[in-house]
């Protein structure tokens, strides 16, 4: 009975140690995933800002050219 108690305690200690190591590993992976998500959002926002600046520049500086292309597209209705 005493040996069984010792084996039980060793098994509990090993399981707690394993869970601690797994918890640390998962926290590390979650932190890395969060960092990657933040980096992706930053890159997405940067790209969106560049697109917005480009569209604004096209609308203000090249208004006639954009309007000409749009009229050409809209008036053709897909005909070639």
Secondary structure, DSSP 8 states (H G I E B T S, - for coil): -HHHHHHHHHHHHHHHHHHHHHHHHHHHHHHHHHHHHHHHHHHHHHHHHHHHHHHHHHHHHTHHHHHHHHHHHHHHTT--
